[in-house]
Amino acid sequence: MGQKSSQFTVEELNDYQDLTYFTKKEVLVAHEKFKSLAPEKVGHNKNAKLALNKVLKLPELAANPFGERMCQVFSSSQDGDCTFEDFLDMMSVFSLTAPADVKAEHVFRIFDFDGDDMLGVGDIKKVIQCLVGELNPFNDNDLKRLVQKIFEEVDFDDDGALSFTEFEHVTDMCPDFVKMFSIKL
């Protein structure tokens, strides 16, 4: 009495626990968050797919300058629309219990706007523009100098782009990296 029945079988919950950094209870909490974004659609359909604009209603994503890009990277259709499993993967990677190297791999993909497996000048410019928002204090020359300075500091092989290894080296030097890229369930 008073207990809600789950839309998931015990086997499904076990699988989700095995494939994520969540406990079964946390998987159910994540599903409740997902369902709260569109209760009319998710209510009794555990396979529902939510449009990007619905997923971005999650406060943690709405406030994140990379929220849309995060959804695109985790979306199985790569358009930002998310199934519960896409959403669960994203929440798991950005959970407090996910290891730094897993976070780094996904943050790299989020920052790799052109999808070429490198962070080039265009990618870094977009990252900066996302971070500073519409009130961009940088003129074109300032932005160019800032990007140049970044590459001088972390482009160890001087090829004009950051590889994942170079990016991971930067994240390893940032003690707050795991906390900065975490979403509390």
C-alpha positions in Angstrom: 0.0 0.0 0.0 1.3 3.5 -0.9 4.0 2.0 -3.1 4.2 2.9 -6.7 4.7 0.1 -9.2 7.6 0.5 -11.6 7.3 0.5 -15.4 10.5 -1.6 -15.4 11.0 -5.3 -14.7 13.6 -6.4 -12.2 15.7 -7.5 -15.1 15.5 -4.1 -16.8 16.5 -2.4 -13.5 19.4 -4.8 -13.1 20.5 -4.0 -16.6 20.3 -0.3 -16.1 22.3 -0.6 -12.9 24.9 -2.6 -14.6 25.2 -0.2 -17.6 25.2 3.1 -15.6 26.8 4.6 -12.5 23.4 4.4 -10.8 21.7 2.2 -8.3 18.3 0.8 -9.1 16.7 3.4 -6.9 18.6 6.2 -8.8 17.4 4.7 -12.1 13.8 5.1 -10.9 14.5 8.7 -9.7 16.0 9.5 -13.1 12.8 8.0 -14.8 10.6 10.2 -12.6 12.6 13.3 -13.7 12.3 12.2 -17.3 8.6 11.5 -16.9 8.1 15.0 -15.2 9.2 16.6 -18.4 6.2 15.3 -20.3 3.9 13.2 -18.1 1.3 12.9 -20.8 3.7 11.2 -23.1 5.9 9.2 -20.8 3.1 8.3 -18.3 2.6 4.7 -19.4 5.1 4.5 -22.3 8.6 3.7 -21.1 9.8 3.9 -24.7 8.6 7.4 -25.3 11.0 9.8 -27.0 10.9 13.4 -25.9 11.6 16.4 -28.2 14.7 18.4 -27.5 12.6 21.4 -26.3 11.0 19.1 -23.6 14.3 17.7 -22.4 15.7 21.2 -22.1 13.0 22.0 -19.5 15.1 20.1 -17.0 16.5 23.0 -14.9 20.0 21.6 -14.9 20.0 21.6 -18.7 18.1 24.8 -19.2 20.7 26.7 -17.2 23.6 25.0 -18.9 25.1 26.8 -21.9 25.8 23.4 -23.4 22.4 21.9 -22.6 21.3 21.6 -26.2 24.6 20.2 -27.3 24.6 17.7 -24.5 21.2 16.4 -25.7 22.5 16.1 -29.2 25.5 14.1 -28.2 23.5 11.7 -26.1 20.5 11.4 -28.4 20.5 8.1 -30.2 19.1 10.0 -33.2 21.7 12.8 -32.7 19.0 15.4 -33.1 18.7 16.2 -29.4 15.4 14.2 -29.0 15.9 11.7 -26.2 14.5 8.4 -25.2 14.7 7.4 -21.5 17.8 5.4 -22.2 19.5 8.4 -23.9 18.5 10.6 -20.9 19.7 7.9 -18.4 23.1 7.7 -20.2 23.5 11.5 -20.0 22.5 11.7 -16.4 24.8 8.8 -15.6 27.8 10.3 -17.3 27.2 13.6 -15.4 26.5 11.9 -12.1 28.8 12.5 -9.2 29.9 8.9 -9.3 31.0 8.8 -13.0 34.8 8.7 -13.3 36.7 11.7 -14.6 37.9 9.9 -17.7 34.3 9.1 -18.8 33.2 12.7 -18.2 36.2 13.9 -20.1 35.4 11.7 -23.1 31.8 13.0 -23.3 32.7 16.6 -22.6 35.2 16.4 -25.5 32.4 15.1 -27.8 30.2 18.0 -26.6 32.9 20.5 -27.4 33.7 18.9 -30.8 30.9 20.8 -32.6 32.1 19.7 -36.1 32.5 16.0 -35.1 36.0 15.5 -36.5 37.4 14.0 -33.2 39.6 17.1 -32.7 39.0 20.4 -31.0 39.9 22.9 -33.7 39.9 26.7 -33.7 36.2 26.8 -34.7 35.2 24.4 -31.9 37.1 26.4 -29.2 35.5 29.6 -30.5 32.1 28.0 -30.1 32.9 26.8 -26.6 33.9 30.3 -25.6 30.8 31.8 -27.2 28.6 29.3 -25.4 30.3 30.2 -22.1 30.1 34.0 -22.5 26.6 34.0 -24.0 24.9 36.7 -26.0 26.6 39.5 -24.1 29.9 38.5 -25.6 32.5 40.9 -24.3 35.1 39.8 -27.0 35.5 41.5 -30.3 36.9 39.3 -33.1 40.6 40.2 -32.3 40.1 39.5 -28.6 38.5 36.1 -29.4 41.3 35.3 -31.8 44.0 36.1 -29.3 42.2 34.1 -26.6 41.9 31.1 -28.8 45.6 31.5 -29.8 46.6 31.6 -26.2 44.7 28.5 -25.4 46.4 26.6 -28.2 49.8 27.9 -27.1 49.1 26.4 -23.6 47.6 23.1 -24.5 48.3 22.2 -28.1 51.4 20.2 -27.3 52.1 18.9 -30.8 51.4 22.3 -32.4 49.1 20.9 -35.0 46.4 23.6 -34.6 43.9 21.3 -32.9 43.5 19.6 -29.6 43.4 15.8 -29.6 41.5 13.9 -26.9 44.8 13.2 -25.2 45.7 16.9 -25.0 42.2 17.7 -23.8 42.3 15.0 -21.1 45.7 16.3 -19.9 44.0 19.7 -19.3 41.1 18.0 -17.4 43.6 16.1 -15.3 45.1 19.4 -14.2 41.7 20.8 -13.2 40.9 19.5 -9.7 37.2 20.6 -9.9 36.6 19.0 -13.3 34.4 16.2 -11.9 32.3 18.6 -9.9 32.0 21.2 -12.7 30.6 18.5 -15.0 28.1 16.9 -12.6 24.4 17.0 -12.5 22.8 16.0 -9.2 20.0 13.5 -9.5 
